[in-house]
Amino acid sequence: MATVNAYLTFNGTCEAAFLFYQSVFGGEFPYIGKYKDMPKTDQENCSPEDGEKIMHVSLPISKETVLMGSDSSEAFGQATVVGNNISLSINTESEEEATRLFNALSVGGTVKMPLEKTFWGALFGMFTDKFGIHWMVNYDYEQK
């Protein structure tokens, strides 16, 4: 069964925010990556300043819940709008479930990133549904 978690987007303050959240909730970051860590072909539009921003971070805050986040990057067409900077992130147990949920929830909405294989080893896509809710769908090929 799929799990749903909050995904927060910041305008350059993601690292500071997540260090704060870590001080409150405790725990360790299983992953924290910056835009400069992407493969070179994906960095073409990335300035040195943007390279230092957080591309993705996750912080487990309970057995069932993971708080995730990133900094926005206008180089990739995303600008942070305060008050509209949260998405629901669905993590699925199979490619089929990811595809079904992505296709069903995005009907009538706007796909921002098609569901496709990524360099970090996942099937991933993003969209805004017909009600204006931001979603991310993810299936990790190497299950933990």
N, C-alpha and C positions, 0 to 999 in steps of 0.2 A: 504494500500500500504506500502511496505517496505521502511525503511529509511536506508541510508548508512552514516556512520561516520568513522573518522580516529581513529585507535587504535595504540598507541605508546608503544614500548617496550624498557625498560631501563635496565642497568646493575647495579642496586643498587641506582640509582639517581632519581627514579620515584617521590618520595615524594617531594624532592627539586624542581624538574621540575614543578610539578603540583602546588606547592605553588607559584612558579614564574608565571605560566600561570594564576593562580587565581588573582595575583596582577595586571596582565595586563588586563584580561577580566572581572574581578569581579565575583560575584556569589558565590554560596555555593556548597560544595560537597554533593550530595544526598547520596553517598555511598563511603566509603573508607575502604578497608579491607586488612589485612595483612595475609600472609600465616599461621601464628599461629592461625588465627581465623577459619581455616578449621576444619571440624570434625576430631577427632583423627585418624581415619582409613586412611584419606587422607594425614595426616602429617607424616606417617611412615618414609619416606625418607627425611624429612625436618630437617635440622640442626637448632640450635637456631639462628644462624646468618641469615639463609634464612627465618626463622619465622618472622623476623622483616621487611622483604621486603614487598613491596606493591603487593598484589595479584590482586587487581582491584580498580580503582578509576575512577570516572566520574565527569566531570565538564561541565554543560550546558553553551554554549557560545552564543547561540541565541535560538529563539523559535524552530528552526528546527535542530540545530547542537549541538552535545555533543562530547566533546573531552574526550577520554578514554585512560587508560594506565595501565601498570603493570611493575614490575621488572621481568626479566627472572630468572629462577631457573634451574640450571643444574640438580638438584635432580628430576625434572619433565621432563628432556630431552630437555630443551630449553636453548640455549645460545644466547645472544645478539650479532648480527653482525651489527655494525654501517653501515648505508646505506641500510640495509635490515631489519630494525626494525620497519616497519609500516605495518599494516594490514587494510583492509577494513572490517568494522563490519556492518553486515546487521541485523536490528531489524525488525522482521515481526509481522503481526497482527494475525497470526494463526499458529498452528502446521503444518497444511497442506502446508501453504506457506513456512514455514521454511524447511520442508522436500523436497518440490519441488525445491526450490532454491539451497539447499545443494546438492541434488542429481544431478541436471543439471550442476551446476558450477564446481563440483568436477570431472566430467567425464574426464578421461585422466590425472588427477592430482594425488596428494598424500594426503590422509587423515591423519591428525596429531592427531585428536581426533574425533571419530565418533559422529554423532548427537545423543545425549542422554539426559535424564533428569539428572539434577544436584542438588547438595545440596543447591544451592542458589535459587531454585524455577524456573528454566528455562530449556528449551530444548536448548542445545548448542552443537556446533561442530566447528572444525577448519580444514582447508585444504589449500594446495597450488595448484592453478589451473595449467592447462597444459602450461600456459604462464609464470609461476613463480610468480604469484601474490598471496599474502597471504590473506585469507578470514576467517572471523568468522561469524557464523549464530546463531542468538539468538531469542528465543520466550519466553517472560516472561509470566508465567501462571497467575500471578496477575497483570493485566494491570493497569497502572497509568492514 
